[in-house]
Structure formats: structure tokens, C-alpha cells
Amino acid sequence: MDKPKPAVLILQDGRTFTGEPFGAPVTAFGEAVFNTGMTGYQEILTDPSYRGQMVVMTYPHIGNTGINEEDVESYRPHVEALIVRELCAEPSNFRSTRSLDEYLKESGIPGIQGIDTRALTRHLREKGSLMAVLSTDGTDPAVLRGKLAAHPGIVGRDLVSGVSIERPLEWSVPASRAWYRDPVTAEPGKRRFKVAAFDFGMKWNILRLLTAFGMDVTVLPASTPAEKVKEMKPDGVFLSNGPGDPEALGPVIGTVRRVAAEFPVFGICLGHQILGLAFGAKTLKLKFGHHGSNHPVREEKTGRIEITSQNHNFAVDPGSARSAGFDITHINLNDRTVEGMRHRELPVFCVQYHPEASPGPHDSLALFREFIRRMETS
């Protein structure tokens, strides 16, 4: 049997790593980012927010529990490539249906193992997130460098159109698959609120929780015009997470501006950034982003600390947010970036982190009840 060709990872600044290939034998391009989570590689792989990025897992041993049919956040993996220290070839878990290697092969996604992911992570921390090429099909490194130099970065690119649904969808979760049911807002006989949810690359656990908190959800394509939303007469509007640069979404920003003038709005992650832009705030690109499940966030009103799951490369500029009519409600304690905002006059609020996160802590589920209260009183 022929020995597989080595896998080659080349960063845009020339730093090169050579290791063992797994997954699909292809060449992929993307922005290299590191994730500090110790668990949850399956949820990470299927999070549409990672479109256009290749993920470096800082935890050294990945793939132990294989792949199952339940712990997915969308219909397929969206990462461009996966980079690990050591791949587990023989997973052990009663729910596992196949290995991580098999899953990536099926999905056409390459991976590299056997490299020093600690050194790679430190490099990305010092230099910032870098565009990279990963090849597991034997392409000549000189050719790869030339193609990488010509490949577009993340800034200015609309990645949402590639992950949003194409037509409206009524979301429902069978009782047997619901992992949470809110005892307060989802009581039998209690009013259920009608929510229009914009899909910018929405994680399914957001939809599961909106339903669990007593909401009937219609998922809308990102390109849905404001007039269509108004015709639906929802009680509230939800703005989801998603990939890429929020400033590249001009038509969406205009739609959100019109919708937020008439309905209560709750935004998460990219939805948070879009809301800021819709009211005139500005966004900025972080050096290496926030990707992990243990980021401390302080609620400014109470001083309460939440341990949050995060996945974003852009953030809202705090000074421009205040000028745009927002109060800053949450602050990241690692780098002081904005993690939450509330409009001073309208029933509009948002957070940068992921209160629905799976894997991750459940410190922030009360935000879904806050959305209910906004719809009740609007």
C-alpha cells in the first residue's frame, strides 16, 4: 500500500508546518484561527460561523468520541479544514456512528495532524489570524504559495449568502429530541410568541432554545426584505450568528434598520454586529478573535460574571455604539471588548457571545426570557 503524501500547512507570512493527512485528499484555503475548547469538536465543525476558516484545536487529542447524528449545529460541516495535534483513529462512545476521519472524508474537508499546535497557536496569537492553505493531495508547495497569495481574505467578503437557507422554514422540534424546556415561559396554556428569525448561518441550538422558551419560529433567508417581515406580523425578530465581515452585508443592514424600528429584536453574534451597524455604530476586526467556551463576561448593571462560549472575529466599537443610541450591557474581561448592548429607546438588545452554546456553559439562558419580556411589553 502506498504511503500517503504528507500534509502541508502554509501561512500567509510563510510559516510552514508538515504533518500527516486525514480527511479528504484536497487543497483548502481559509483564515487560520484557534479554538481553546476542550470538548465539542463536532459542534465546532458544523457551526456555519466557521465558513471561510480553518480551525486549530488547542486541546491535543481530538476525535475520541467519534461522530454522532445528534450533536450537530447545521446540516453539514462548514470549516475549510481541521488542524489537530493528534487524531483519535478508534473512537469510543455509544452514540458514535463513524470516526472523525471518515466524517471529514465524506464532507470533502481536509485535516492535518502530527504538528506542534502549541507553536502554531502562539504564532497566531502574536501575528493575528492569518490566511492559510492546507493541502493533503500532494500539490507542490511553490504552487500552493502562489495560490495563497491570490486568495481573498475574510474582510469585505459576504459569506452569509453561502450558508443561509433559500426559502422560509417553519421550525419545530419533536418532544423526544428537545433537551431543554423552560419551566417559566413554556408552561402549558401560556401564550406562544411568533418570531421571525433571520438565518445568517444559524446554529440549530438557537432554534431549539427559541422553541423551548415558548416561541413559534419561522426561519427566514438572509435576503428577506423588511416588507415581507412586516406582512408576517411577528411578535419579535431574531438575528442569528453567521460568518464573515458584517460590513459586507449592506442590504441586510438596511433591512434590519427598518425592522428594528417596528419590532422587538434580539441578536446574537453576527446579529449583534449587524444591529450595531444598522443604527450607525462601527465594527472592527479583532487580532485573533474569540473562539472557545470559557470567556468571562461581566454584566455591567449587576456586576455578575458569566462564563461564555464565543466564536467571532469582529466586534462592535464601543464609542460608536454609545453614539448610535446603545448602552453597553456586557464587557469581555479578557480584552474589554463589547459583549452586549441595549438600545436606549427601542426594545432592541443583543449579545456578542453564544448563550445557546453547546458545548459550553448555560450561564446566559436568561437572555431568552428577556426576549419574551420585550415582546410581552412592546
Secondary structure, DSSP 8 states (H G I E B T S, - for coil): ------EEEEETTS-EEEEEEEE-S-EEEEEEEEE--SS-HHHHHT-GGGTTEEEEE-SSEE-TT-B-SSS-SSSS---SEEE-SEE-SS---TT--B-HHHHHHHHT-EEEESS-HHHHHHHHHHH-SEEEEEE-S---HHHHHHHHHHS--STT---GGGTS-SS-EEE---GGG-----TTTT-TTS--EEEEEEESS--HHHHHHHHHTTEEEEEEETT--HHHHHHH--SEEEE----S-GGG-HHHHHHHHHHHTTS-EEEETHHHHHHHHHTT--EEEEEEEEEEEEEEEEETTT--EEEEEEEEEEEE-HHHHHHTTEEEEEEETTT--EEEEEESSSSEEEESSBTT-SSS--TTTHHHHHHHHHHHH-
